[in-house]
Amino acid sequence: MSRLRRWAHRLLLPALAIASAPAMAQQPTPSLLHPLFQDHAVLQRDQPIPVWGEAKPDESVSVSLAGQSRRTRADASGHWQATLPSTSAGGPYELTVSAGQATQTAHNLMIGDVWLCSGQSNMELPVWRTLDANTELAAAAHPDIRLFTVPKAAAVAPQSTFSAPVGWAAATPDTVREFSAACYYFARELQKTVNVPMGLIQSAWGGSRIEAWTSAKGLRAQHGMQPALAVLALYANDPAAANAQWGKHWQQWWASRDGTVSGDAPWQPDANNGAWTQAPAALGAWERWGVPELSDYNGMVWYRTQVTLTAAQAAQNATLELGPVDETDVTWVNGVAVGSQYAPGEARSYPVAPGLLKAGANSVVLNVLDTWGDGGLAGPASAHAIRLADGTRVTLDSPWQYRAAPGPESPPLAPWHAATGLSTLYNGMIAPLGNYGLRGMLWYQGESNTGDGAAYAGRLRSLRGDWRSRSGATLPLLIIQLANYGKPPSAPTESGWAQVREAQRRVAAEGAHSGLAVTIDIGDAYDIHPPNKQELGRRLARLARNVVYGEHDLVPTGPTATVASRTSDGLRIQFEDVTGELITTGARGPIGFELCDAAAHHCDYADATLDGHAVVLRSPQAGTAARVRYCWADGPVCTVRDSSGLPTGPFELPITEGAAR
């Protein structure tokens, strides 16, 4: 992993980490109306409006909005839901709910279009970090654009409400400042042609993987997910047992890892395989130990020490307390895993299962993974201890020992990790939205999945189906393709970023209710968070006008490659959705086209020329190549556009026989 790539990865790390206890989200006191239904909310127009909340069990509930009323009854747990009739855009209205002697009213509600904006840090990036931010903020007065931010929360089971107080607010310089720039600029641009109130729901978490945003039900359909999902379900009720089971899974990965010597089990007490070396007494970042091979090392390092207890101490309930760890740890006591967190720079606190400790020496072993900058176990040594139920704190013995574990493979991450786990963000940040009416979804995510780009198409299909099962089978999904990032290559290369972009392209093309916003020309080689979110907003609005609002005469995006064929004059790639003609920028002709063998293990650049709405490739490999790809790199140079100025996005196509004219 290059230093630039490691730096990018660190920028995507989540701001928070999931707690080791199963109770992830604190539920606020329930009210008649769910917290989504507050002053200044926007409700979805032209479709039935579901409304819900809490009352006394079996209590009669009355709901009214815009001259329409409905009655319902709370169930045995106190939950109630009613569906109000479809209403056209307009407002302001009042939503009033009455049950028994209690009444609650939400004021200044608008009926319009509601958009869910989700993903990782590029969706989370606030307006104040974008181009010309001061001017943008000064002009951010849009009373009919309403903003709602879902609090960050991860959970191992679906939550019915939010982890912190929430509210709707009209777009002003103050409210827009910290809000998603991609989401806000999209709505601002869209409102120029779709003049209705816009409700924007931001539910995003930097560094998150797509698996964290998909429900357990949605993930079960994917190959290989069952073992981790079973551990996650166990964790909800018995964290200690789940940690021990996950430890066994992790240990199996270690045993099958390239470079692992048969029988090497560093987590076991007194493990002798490998060269253990005494660590500095102060511990701290291993880059600062003065050890040459660790001075710029990113990867895994094993740590071990022990703690000596009396029989009376070992019989007590206990917690292992560790100082800050950077970034991810898996921790064992006496050969049994007791905890794992992905929480850079945060201390750890892991309960130790009864009966695991013993009189005498007890081993404590950590595997620490760091991917950028300083890494390791913070000191001083006194920061690490066993805290007993009677309040006694027994410091772990010194000295610590360590051994590096270099290699390209990344270890599996525990399924309860906040941003990198399974279903954790769905449970904490999507499930609380219930079946709130939506006009569509914007999805900007994928950077954290570039290490396994080949699997992303399946992951994205699962998320799409999962979210549509909540909000409607034809709910539009607008996918933002990953922008260019990193230096252009000097030769064809494999790229996880390109794999994710290709997956996004293919999934977006699978139905009439999905679309792709191409951003390959508005990224930044040195900034994984490109600040030009204004142009992104314009492209998303254009895409929505075609896909969502039926402006089919408006080309939704730039030129789209449809078929690559072997012809008598070379390999011919045909394009559609071309405004005017194909053109190139910055070069006499198209560049960035590659011809590859069937498995794409070997690719060569090809010369290219424009021919109307087609590109013709000529190369010594033209007669034998099986696939063609374009702009296939983390940060490629892409020169093909059309007369509108919109770019052709990256793609990979199989080569067929026959003319493509």
ROGU-980414 format. One line per 8 residues: number of its first residue (from 1); for each residue x, y, z of C-alpha. Coordinates in nm, 2 decimals. Layout:
residues N
NUM = X,Y,Z ~ ...
***
This chain:
residues 661
1 = 0.00,0.00,0.00 ~ 0.15,0.33,-0.11 ~ 0.20,0.61,0.14 ~ -0.06,0.82,-0.05 ~ -0.31,0.54,-0.03 ~ -0.25,0.49,0.34 ~ -0.30,0.86,0.39 ~ -0.63,0.84,0.20
9 = -0.74,0.55,0.41 ~ -0.67,0.73,0.73 ~ -0.87,1.03,0.62 ~ -1.17,0.79,0.58 ~ -1.15,0.65,0.93 ~ -1.47,0.70,1.12 ~ -1.49,0.96,1.39 ~ -1.65,0.72,1.64
17 = -1.62,0.36,1.72 ~ -1.88,0.11,1.83 ~ -1.88,0.03,2.20 ~ -1.79,-0.32,2.32 ~ -2.13,-0.36,2.50 ~ -2.43,-0.46,2.31 ~ -2.64,-0.15,2.39 ~ -2.52,0.08,2.12
25 = -2.79,0.35,2.10 ~ -2.95,0.53,2.39 ~ -3.33,0.57,2.33 ~ -3.48,0.91,2.41 ~ -3.81,0.93,2.59 ~ -4.09,0.84,2.35 ~ -4.35,1.09,2.24 ~ -4.67,1.07,2.05
33 = -4.49,1.15,1.72 ~ -4.17,0.98,1.61 ~ -3.89,1.23,1.61 ~ -3.89,1.24,1.23 ~ -4.22,1.43,1.25 ~ -4.12,1.77,1.39 ~ -4.16,2.14,1.31 ~ -4.03,2.23,0.96
41 = -4.04,1.87,0.83 ~ -4.10,1.78,0.47 ~ -4.34,1.50,0.38 ~ -4.33,1.32,0.05 ~ -4.59,1.45,-0.20 ~ -4.82,1.24,-0.43 ~ -4.81,0.92,-0.23 ~ -4.98,0.80,0.09
49 = -4.81,0.95,0.40 ~ -4.72,0.71,0.68 ~ -4.70,0.86,1.03 ~ -4.62,0.68,1.35 ~ -4.52,0.72,1.72 ~ -4.59,0.59,2.07 ~ -4.89,0.60,2.29 ~ -5.03,0.39,2.58
57 = -5.09,0.03,2.48 ~ -5.43,-0.02,2.30 ~ -5.50,0.36,2.32 ~ -5.70,0.52,2.04 ~ -5.50,0.77,1.83 ~ -5.62,1.05,1.60 ~ -5.40,1.20,1.33 ~ -5.48,1.50,1.11
65 = -5.29,1.69,0.84 ~ -5.40,1.93,0.56 ~ -5.77,1.87,0.63 ~ -5.75,1.49,0.64 ~ -5.78,1.28,0.95 ~ -5.73,0.91,1.04 ~ -5.79,0.71,1.35 ~ -5.58,0.41,1.46
73 = -5.50,0.22,1.78 ~ -5.17,0.16,1.95 ~ -5.06,-0.20,1.98 ~ -4.97,-0.39,2.29 ~ -4.63,-0.23,2.30 ~ -4.77,0.12,2.25 ~ -4.66,0.16,1.89 ~ -4.91,0.31,1.65
81 = -4.90,0.39,1.28 ~ -5.15,0.56,1.05 ~ -5.15,0.64,0.68 ~ -5.27,0.97,0.56 ~ -5.39,1.02,0.20 ~ -5.17,1.14,-0.08 ~ -5.13,1.52,-0.09 ~ -4.98,1.74,-0.36
89 = -4.69,1.98,-0.30 ~ -4.76,2.27,-0.08 ~ -4.78,2.40,0.28 ~ -4.72,2.51,0.54 ~ -4.93,2.26,0.73 ~ -4.98,2.14,1.09 ~ -4.96,1.77,1.18 ~ -5.16,1.70,1.50
97 = -5.18,1.37,1.69 ~ -5.41,1.31,1.99 ~ -5.43,1.01,2.22 ~ -5.62,1.02,2.55 ~ -5.54,1.35,2.72 ~ -5.22,1.41,2.52 ~ -5.19,1.61,2.20 ~ -4.87,1.69,2.00
105 = -4.85,1.92,1.70 ~ -4.57,1.96,1.45 ~ -4.58,2.31,1.29 ~ -4.47,2.45,0.95 ~ -4.46,2.12,0.76 ~ -4.42,2.12,0.39 ~ -4.53,1.86,0.13 ~ -4.26,1.81,-0.14
113 = -3.99,1.57,-0.23 ~ -3.77,1.39,0.03 ~ -3.43,1.26,-0.05 ~ -3.21,1.03,0.15 ~ -2.84,1.11,0.11 ~ -2.61,0.84,0.24 ~ -2.26,0.70,0.21 ~ -1.92,0.78,0.35
121 = -1.70,1.09,0.39 ~ -1.76,1.24,0.05 ~ -2.14,1.24,0.12 ~ -2.07,1.37,0.47 ~ -1.83,1.65,0.36 ~ -1.99,1.97,0.47 ~ -2.06,2.28,0.27 ~ -1.79,2.48,0.45
129 = -1.52,2.26,0.30 ~ -1.62,2.31,-0.06 ~ -1.51,2.55,-0.32 ~ -1.58,2.92,-0.25 ~ -1.75,2.82,0.07 ~ -1.78,3.17,0.22 ~ -1.98,3.29,-0.08 ~ -2.19,2.97,-0.09
137 = -2.27,3.00,0.28 ~ -2.36,3.37,0.26 ~ -2.62,3.29,-0.01 ~ -2.76,2.98,0.16 ~ -3.11,3.11,0.24 ~ -3.36,2.86,0.10 ~ -3.67,2.83,0.32 ~ -3.82,2.55,0.11
145 = -3.51,2.33,0.14 ~ -3.53,2.16,0.48 ~ -3.24,1.97,0.64 ~ -3.23,1.67,0.87 ~ -2.91,1.50,1.00 ~ -2.93,1.15,1.14 ~ -2.70,1.13,1.44 ~ -2.41,0.89,1.41
153 = -2.49,0.56,1.58 ~ -2.39,0.20,1.53 ~ -2.59,-0.09,1.67 ~ -2.60,-0.46,1.65 ~ -2.98,-0.47,1.63 ~ -3.22,-0.24,1.44 ~ -3.32,0.07,1.64 ~ -3.66,0.22,1.63
161 = -3.55,0.58,1.70 ~ -3.23,0.79,1.70 ~ -2.94,0.79,1.94 ~ -2.96,1.17,2.00 ~ -3.21,1.46,1.97 ~ -3.29,1.55,1.61 ~ -3.47,1.82,1.42 ~ -3.56,1.96,1.08
169 = -3.43,2.31,0.99 ~ -3.47,2.53,0.69 ~ -3.15,2.60,0.49 ~ -2.97,2.90,0.62 ~ -2.60,3.00,0.64 ~ -2.59,2.85,0.99 ~ -2.78,2.52,0.92 ~ -2.61,2.45,0.58
177 = -2.26,2.50,0.71 ~ -2.22,2.15,0.85 ~ -2.46,1.98,0.62 ~ -2.37,1.74,0.33 ~ -2.25,1.96,0.04 ~ -2.34,1.69,-0.22 ~ -2.69,1.67,-0.09 ~ -2.75,2.04,-0.05
185 = -2.60,2.14,-0.39 ~ -2.81,1.87,-0.55 ~ -3.14,2.00,-0.41 ~ -3.05,2.36,-0.48 ~ -2.98,2.29,-0.84 ~ -3.28,2.06,-0.88 ~ -3.52,2.31,-0.73 ~ -3.45,2.54,-1.03
193 = -3.66,2.31,-1.25 ~ -3.86,2.11,-0.99 ~ -4.00,2.39,-0.79 ~ -4.13,2.21,-0.48 ~ -4.01,2.19,-0.12 ~ -3.71,1.96,-0.08 ~ -3.65,1.76,0.23 ~ -3.29,1.63,0.27
201 = -3.20,1.35,0.51 ~ -2.83,1.31,0.56 ~ -2.73,0.97,0.70 ~ -2.35,0.93,0.63 ~ -2.04,0.82,0.82 ~ -1.68,0.87,0.70 ~ -1.48,0.56,0.64 ~ -1.78,0.33,0.63
209 = -1.81,0.02,0.42 ~ -2.12,-0.07,0.23 ~ -2.17,-0.38,0.44 ~ -2.24,-0.16,0.74 ~ -2.53,0.00,0.56 ~ -2.71,-0.32,0.46 ~ -2.94,-0.51,0.70 ~ -2.86,-0.85,0.82
217 = -3.14,-0.99,0.61 ~ -2.99,-0.82,0.30 ~ -2.65,-0.95,0.38 ~ -2.76,-1.31,0.43 ~ -2.81,-1.35,0.06 ~ -2.45,-1.28,-0.01 ~ -2.19,-1.56,-0.02 ~ -1.97,-1.61,0.29
225 = -2.16,-1.37,0.52 ~ -2.33,-1.63,0.74 ~ -2.05,-1.70,0.99 ~ -1.99,-1.33,1.07 ~ -2.36,-1.26,1.09 ~ -2.40,-1.55,1.34 ~ -2.13,-1.39,1.55 ~ -2.30,-1.05,1.53
233 = -2.63,-1.20,1.65 ~ -2.45,-1.37,1.94 ~ -2.28,-1.04,2.03 ~ -2.61,-0.87,2.09 ~ -2.68,-1.10,2.38 ~ -2.34,-1.24,2.49 ~ -2.04,-1.02,2.39 ~ -1.79,-1.24,2.57
241 = -1.90,-1.55,2.38 ~ -1.90,-1.36,2.05 ~ -1.55,-1.23,2.11 ~ -1.42,-1.58,2.18 ~ -1.59,-1.71,1.87 ~ -1.47,-1.43,1.66 ~ -1.12,-1.49,1.79 ~ -1.13,-1.85,1.65
249 = -1.24,-1.71,1.31 ~ -0.95,-1.46,1.32 ~ -0.71,-1.73,1.42 ~ -0.82,-1.95,1.12 ~ -0.75,-1.65,0.90 ~ -0.40,-1.62,1.05 ~ -0.33,-1.99,1.00 ~ -0.42,-1.97,0.63
257 = -0.24,-1.64,0.57 ~ 0.05,-1.63,0.33 ~ 0.38,-1.64,0.52 ~ 0.24,-1.80,0.84 ~ 0.45,-2.09,0.96 ~ 0.26,-2.40,1.04 ~ 0.17,-2.41,1.41 ~ 0.24,-2.04,1.47
265 = -0.02,-1.92,1.72 ~ 0.11,-1.59,1.88 ~ -0.20,-1.55,2.09 ~ -0.13,-1.86,2.29 ~ 0.05,-1.83,2.63 ~ 0.43,-1.88,2.59 ~ 0.41,-1.90,2.21 ~ 0.76,-1.95,2.09
273 = 0.72,-1.93,1.71 ~ 0.86,-1.61,1.56 ~ 1.12,-1.37,1.70 ~ 0.98,-1.18,2.00 ~ 1.18,-0.87,2.10 ~ 1.15,-0.65,2.41 ~ 0.95,-0.33,2.34 ~ 1.06,0.00,2.48
281 = 0.93,0.06,2.84 ~ 0.74,0.37,2.73 ~ 0.57,0.18,2.44 ~ 0.40,0.44,2.21 ~ 0.42,0.46,1.83 ~ 0.65,0.19,1.70 ~ 0.77,0.43,1.43 ~ 0.94,0.62,1.71
289 = 1.12,0.32,1.87 ~ 1.44,0.37,1.67 ~ 1.39,0.03,1.50 ~ 1.48,0.08,1.13 ~ 1.23,-0.18,1.00 ~ 0.95,-0.01,1.19 ~ 1.03,0.35,1.12 ~ 0.78,0.37,0.83
297 = 0.60,0.05,0.89 ~ 0.23,0.00,0.83 ~ 0.08,-0.34,0.90 ~ 0.04,-0.57,1.20 ~ 0.25,-0.60,1.51 ~ 0.19,-0.85,1.79 ~ 0.23,-0.74,2.15 ~ 0.24,-0.96,2.46
305 = 0.29,-0.94,2.83 ~ 0.13,-1.10,3.14 ~ -0.03,-1.01,3.47 ~ 0.01,-1.20,3.80 ~ -0.29,-1.25,4.02 ~ -0.37,-1.42,4.34 ~ -0.63,-1.69,4.36 ~ -0.88,-1.45,4.52
313 = -0.82,-1.19,4.25 ~ -0.85,-1.44,3.97 ~ -1.19,-1.55,4.11 ~ -1.34,-1.20,4.07 ~ -1.52,-1.05,3.77 ~ -1.26,-0.84,3.59 ~ -1.21,-0.59,3.30 ~ -0.90,-0.56,3.09
321 = -0.81,-0.19,3.05 ~ -0.58,-0.09,2.77 ~ -0.45,0.26,2.68 ~ -0.51,0.40,2.33 ~ -0.45,0.17,2.03 ~ -0.39,0.28,1.68 ~ -0.58,0.16,1.48 ~ -0.74,-0.19,1.51
329 = -0.68,-0.46,1.77 ~ -0.77,-0.81,1.85 ~ -0.69,-0.90,2.21 ~ -0.65,-1.23,2.39 ~ -0.63,-1.33,2.76 ~ -0.49,-1.67,2.82 ~ -0.54,-1.77,2.46 ~ -0.91,-1.66,2.44
337 = -1.01,-1.35,2.25 ~ -1.18,-1.09,2.47 ~ -1.22,-0.79,2.25 ~ -1.17,-0.62,1.92 ~ -1.22,-0.26,1.81 ~ -1.15,-0.03,1.52 ~ -1.11,0.29,1.70 ~ -0.78,0.48,1.62
345 = -0.63,0.65,1.92 ~ -0.90,0.53,2.17 ~ -0.85,0.33,2.49 ~ -1.00,-0.02,2.52 ~ -1.20,-0.18,2.80 ~ -1.28,-0.55,2.76 ~ -1.47,-0.76,3.01 ~ -1.30,-1.09,3.09
353 = -1.53,-1.39,3.10 ~ -1.56,-1.55,3.45 ~ -1.32,-1.85,3.49 ~ -1.07,-1.72,3.23 ~ -0.83,-1.57,3.47 ~ -0.62,-1.80,3.70 ~ -0.39,-1.77,4.00 ~ -0.04,-1.69,3.89
361 = 0.07,-1.56,3.55 ~ -0.20,-1.47,3.29 ~ -0.10,-1.39,2.93 ~ -0.23,-1.08,2.75 ~ -0.17,-1.06,2.37 ~ -0.27,-0.80,2.12 ~ -0.25,-0.79,1.74 ~ -0.25,-0.43,1.63
369 = -0.31,-0.32,1.27 ~ -0.21,0.02,1.16 ~ -0.25,0.15,0.80 ~ -0.11,0.50,0.81 ~ 0.12,0.72,1.02 ~ 0.19,0.64,1.38 ~ 0.06,0.31,1.50 ~ 0.07,0.08,1.80
377 = -0.01,0.06,2.17 ~ 0.02,0.38,2.36 ~ 0.21,0.40,2.69 ~ 0.30,0.43,2.96 ~ 0.30,0.07,3.07 ~ 0.10,0.17,3.37 ~ -0.20,0.26,3.14 ~ -0.27,-0.12,3.09
385 = -0.42,-0.31,3.38 ~ -0.68,-0.56,3.50 ~ -0.95,-0.39,3.70 ~ -1.12,-0.62,3.95 ~ -1.48,-0.61,4.07 ~ -1.36,-0.49,4.42 ~ -1.20,-0.19,4.25 ~ -0.85,-0.31,4.27
393 = -0.64,-0.23,3.97 ~ -0.35,-0.46,3.88 ~ -0.10,-0.32,3.63 ~ 0.01,-0.56,3.36 ~ 0.36,-0.68,3.41 ~ 0.66,-0.52,3.23 ~ 0.83,-0.56,3.00 ~ 0.62,-0.59,2.69
401 = 0.74,-0.80,2.39 ~ 0.66,-0.75,2.02 ~ 0.70,-0.91,1.68 ~ 0.61,-0.76,1.34 ~ 0.38,-0.95,1.10 ~ 0.45,-0.80,0.76 ~ 0.24,-0.90,0.46 ~ -0.01,-0.76,0.21
409 = -0.32,-0.93,0.35 ~ -0.55,-0.74,0.57 ~ -0.72,-0.93,0.86 ~ -1.09,-0.97,0.89 ~ -1.27,-0.70,1.09 ~ -1.51,-0.79,1.37 ~ -1.87,-0.76,1.25 ~ -1.97,-0.53,1.54
417 = -1.72,-0.26,1.44 ~ -1.91,0.06,1.38 ~ -1.82,0.18,1.02 ~ -1.66,-0.14,0.90 ~ -1.89,-0.40,1.05 ~ -2.20,-0.57,0.92 ~ -2.54,-0.39,0.94 ~ -2.42,-0.17,1.22
425 = -2.50,0.16,1.05 ~ -2.82,0.03,0.89 ~ -2.93,-0.06,1.24 ~ -2.84,0.27,1.40 ~ -2.89,0.52,1.11 ~ -3.13,0.37,0.85 ~ -3.37,0.15,1.06 ~ -3.48,0.45,1.27
433 = -3.62,0.62,0.95 ~ -3.88,0.35,0.93 ~ -4.09,0.38,0.61 ~ -4.07,0.76,0.59 ~ -4.18,0.86,0.25 ~ -3.89,0.92,0.00 ~ -3.86,1.05,-0.36 ~ -3.53,0.89,-0.40
441 = -3.19,0.80,-0.26 ~ -2.84,0.94,-0.33 ~ -2.55,0.70,-0.26 ~ -2.19,0.82,-0.24 ~ -1.97,0.54,-0.11 ~ -1.71,0.29,-0.22 ~ -1.37,0.43,-0.13 ~ -1.36,0.20,0.18
449 = -1.44,-0.10,-0.04 ~ -1.17,-0.05,-0.30 ~ -0.96,-0.32,-0.13 ~ -1.22,-0.57,-0.25 ~ -1.36,-0.40,-0.56 ~ -1.45,-0.73,-0.73 ~ -1.72,-0.80,-0.47 ~ -1.87,-0.45,-0.48
457 = -2.14,-0.51,-0.75 ~ -2.30,-0.78,-0.54 ~ -2.28,-0.56,-0.23 ~ -2.44,-0.27,-0.41 ~ -2.72,-0.49,-0.55 ~ -2.79,-0.61,-0.20 ~ -2.81,-0.26,-0.06 ~ -3.03,-0.14,-0.34
465 = -3.28,-0.43,-0.29 ~ -3.26,-0.40,0.09 ~ -3.34,-0.03,0.10 ~ -3.61,-0.07,-0.16 ~ -3.78,-0.34,0.05 ~ -3.84,-0.06,0.30 ~ -3.93,0.22,0.07 ~ -4.07,0.08,-0.25
473 = -3.96,-0.15,-0.52 ~ -3.91,0.13,-0.77 ~ -3.75,0.38,-0.54 ~ -3.49,0.56,-0.75 ~ -3.13,0.52,-0.66 ~ -2.88,0.77,-0.79 ~ -2.52,0.64,-0.76 ~ -2.22,0.87,-0.75
481 = -1.93,0.71,-0.92 ~ -1.59,0.74,-0.74 ~ -1.40,1.04,-0.85 ~ -1.04,1.03,-0.98 ~ -0.78,1.01,-0.69 ~ -0.41,0.96,-0.71 ~ -0.15,1.01,-0.98 ~ -0.21,0.88,-1.33
489 = -0.03,0.56,-1.41 ~ 0.24,0.53,-1.67 ~ 0.13,0.18,-1.78 ~ -0.18,-0.03,-1.75 ~ -0.24,-0.14,-1.40 ~ -0.50,-0.32,-1.18 ~ -0.71,-0.09,-0.96 ~ -0.96,-0.15,-0.69
497 = -1.09,0.20,-0.75 ~ -1.16,0.11,-1.11 ~ -1.33,-0.21,-1.01 ~ -1.57,-0.03,-0.78 ~ -1.64,0.23,-1.05 ~ -1.72,-0.05,-1.30 ~ -1.95,-0.22,-1.04 ~ -2.13,0.11,-0.99
505 = -2.17,0.16,-1.37 ~ -2.31,-0.19,-1.42 ~ -2.55,-0.18,-1.13 ~ -2.68,0.16,-1.23 ~ -2.75,0.04,-1.58 ~ -2.96,-0.26,-1.46 ~ -3.29,-0.08,-1.44 ~ -3.49,0.23,-1.53
513 = -3.50,0.35,-1.17 ~ -3.12,0.38,-1.12 ~ -2.87,0.62,-1.26 ~ -2.50,0.70,-1.24 ~ -2.34,1.04,-1.19 ~ -1.99,1.04,-1.34 ~ -1.73,1.23,-1.15 ~ -1.40,1.10,-1.31
521 = -1.30,1.46,-1.41 ~ -1.38,1.65,-1.09 ~ -1.16,1.46,-0.84 ~ -0.82,1.56,-0.70 ~ -0.50,1.36,-0.73 ~ -0.40,1.46,-0.38 ~ -0.73,1.50,-0.20 ~ -0.97,1.21,-0.15
529 = -1.24,1.46,-0.07 ~ -1.26,1.67,-0.38 ~ -1.41,2.01,-0.30 ~ -1.60,2.07,-0.62 ~ -1.93,1.95,-0.49 ~ -2.12,2.22,-0.68 ~ -2.05,2.05,-1.01 ~ -2.15,1.72,-0.85
537 = -2.48,1.87,-0.75 ~ -2.54,1.99,-1.10 ~ -2.48,1.64,-1.25 ~ -2.69,1.48,-0.99 ~ -2.98,1.72,-1.05 ~ -2.95,1.65,-1.43 ~ -2.95,1.28,-1.36 ~ -3.26,1.31,-1.14
545 = -3.45,1.51,-1.40 ~ -3.41,1.22,-1.64 ~ -3.44,0.92,-1.42 ~ -3.68,1.04,-1.16 ~ -3.88,1.32,-1.32 ~ -3.91,1.17,-1.67 ~ -3.73,1.44,-1.88 ~ -3.62,1.17,-2.12
553 = -3.52,1.43,-2.39 ~ -3.25,1.54,-2.14 ~ -2.94,1.32,-2.17 ~ -2.88,1.20,-1.81 ~ -2.50,1.19,-1.81 ~ -2.21,1.20,-2.06 ~ -2.14,0.96,-2.34 ~ -2.20,0.59,-2.24
561 = -2.01,0.30,-2.41 ~ -2.25,0.03,-2.51 ~ -2.07,-0.23,-2.72 ~ -1.72,-0.31,-2.84 ~ -1.69,-0.51,-3.16 ~ -1.40,-0.65,-3.37 ~ -1.44,-0.51,-3.72 ~ -1.24,-0.49,-4.04
569 = -1.10,-0.15,-3.96 ~ -1.02,-0.22,-3.59 ~ -1.20,-0.25,-3.26 ~ -1.50,-0.03,-3.26 ~ -1.66,0.10,-2.94 ~ -2.01,0.25,-2.99 ~ -2.15,0.52,-2.76 ~ -2.50,0.65,-2.68
577 = -2.63,0.94,-2.48 ~ -2.40,1.17,-2.68 ~ -2.49,1.54,-2.70 ~ -2.36,1.67,-3.03 ~ -2.04,1.48,-3.11 ~ -1.76,1.30,-2.93 ~ -1.46,1.52,-2.87 ~ -1.13,1.49,-2.68
585 = -0.95,1.74,-2.46 ~ -0.58,1.78,-2.39 ~ -0.47,1.55,-2.67 ~ -0.50,1.51,-3.05 ~ -0.71,1.20,-3.00 ~ -0.85,0.97,-2.73 ~ -0.61,0.82,-2.47 ~ -0.65,0.58,-2.18
593 = -0.80,0.28,-2.38 ~ -0.66,-0.06,-2.30 ~ -0.69,-0.40,-2.47 ~ -0.68,-0.70,-2.24 ~ -0.68,-1.07,-2.24 ~ -0.98,-1.27,-2.12 ~ -0.89,-1.25,-1.75 ~ -0.76,-0.90,-1.77
601 = -0.42,-1.01,-1.63 ~ -0.24,-0.85,-1.92 ~ -0.34,-0.52,-2.08 ~ -0.18,-0.29,-2.33 ~ -0.26,0.07,-2.43 ~ -0.42,0.10,-2.77 ~ -0.41,0.39,-3.02 ~ -0.76,0.54,-3.06
609 = -0.94,0.77,-3.31 ~ -1.29,0.92,-3.31 ~ -1.54,0.82,-3.57 ~ -1.87,1.00,-3.51 ~ -2.03,0.84,-3.20 ~ -1.77,0.57,-3.19 ~ -1.40,0.52,-3.09 ~ -1.19,0.30,-3.31
617 = -0.89,0.12,-3.15 ~ -0.59,-0.02,-3.34 ~ -0.32,-0.23,-3.18 ~ -0.12,-0.55,-3.24 ~ -0.35,-0.71,-2.98 ~ -0.67,-0.61,-3.16 ~ -0.71,-0.96,-3.31 ~ -0.68,-1.15,-2.99
625 = -0.79,-0.92,-2.71 ~ -1.10,-1.02,-2.52 ~ -1.19,-0.71,-2.34 ~ -1.14,-0.33,-2.37 ~ -1.13,-0.09,-2.08 ~ -1.10,0.28,-2.05 ~ -0.97,0.51,-1.77 ~ -0.88,0.21,-1.56
633 = -0.68,0.34,-1.27 ~ -0.72,0.51,-0.93 ~ -0.66,0.85,-1.08 ~ -0.67,0.81,-1.46 ~ -0.65,1.08,-1.73 ~ -0.98,1.07,-1.92 ~ -1.01,1.27,-2.24 ~ -1.33,1.17,-2.42
641 = -1.63,1.40,-2.38 ~ -1.92,1.52,-2.59 ~ -2.02,1.87,-2.70 ~ -2.19,1.94,-2.37 ~ -1.86,1.90,-2.19 ~ -1.97,1.60,-1.99 ~ -1.71,1.32,-1.97 ~ -1.73,0.95,-2.07
649 = -1.69,0.75,-1.75 ~ -1.46,0.45,-1.70 ~ -1.58,0.12,-1.83 ~ -1.48,-0.24,-1.92 ~ -1.66,-0.42,-2.20 ~ -1.62,-0.77,-2.36 ~ -1.53,-0.76,-2.73 ~ -1.78,-0.92,-2.96
657 = -1.73,-1.02,-3.33 ~ -1.90,-0.82,-3.60 ~ -1.96,-0.46,-3.70 ~ -2.09,-0.21,-3.45 ~ -2.21,0.07,-3.68
***
